[in-house]
Amino acid sequence: MVEKAGILDEKAITRAITRIAHEIIERNKGIDDCILVGIKTRGAFIAKRLAEKIEQIEGKPILKGELDITLYRDDLSVKTKNQEPLVQQVDIEHNISDKKVILVDDVLYTGRTVRAAMDAVMDLGRPAQIQLAVLVDRGHRELPIRADFVGKNIPTSSNERIVVQMEESDGSDRVAIHE
């Protein structure tokens, strides 16, 4: 795949995260009883940045955690002798029961990752509400899932791919369409 177009640079990503942080605070009338849960890998980085921004705005920290949904995916291929999926750790130190859980991911596409994340969250307790924040919504849903907070809507064709790069894992902040 080759890059077709750059969509978001570092400043645009920062602005999107700042806007999402304000929207989360406004919709939830503050951050009491809220917990940000980043879907590994890049969703966790975005959640960490959202938490920092929310703390700047509100003057107090928001609860946060990370979730790896590998074992909850419905599209895992059949296991072979040498290819067992690794059990990934759930890093949520707080009780999620009766909390507003805000799932955070980099790209919303078919909705299958979010469905798997909701299953994982429900296994941990019964939240009062689950909300979804994504940096990019590219459309093409296969499940009836929509984001509550979106950094940027980027309509794509099915043969295109959104590539999100984050400083923490890729050395720079950037979002591009590849074809």
Secondary structure, 3 states (H helix, E strand, C coil): CCEEEEEECHHHHHHHHHHHHHHHHHHCCCCCCEEEEEECCHHHHHHHHHHHHHHHHHCCCCEEEEECCHHHCCCCCCCCCCCCCCCCCCECCCCCCCCEEEEEEEEECCCHHHHHHHHHHHHHCCCCEEEEEEEEECCCCCCCCCCCEEEEECCCCCCCEEEEECHHHHCCCEEEEEC
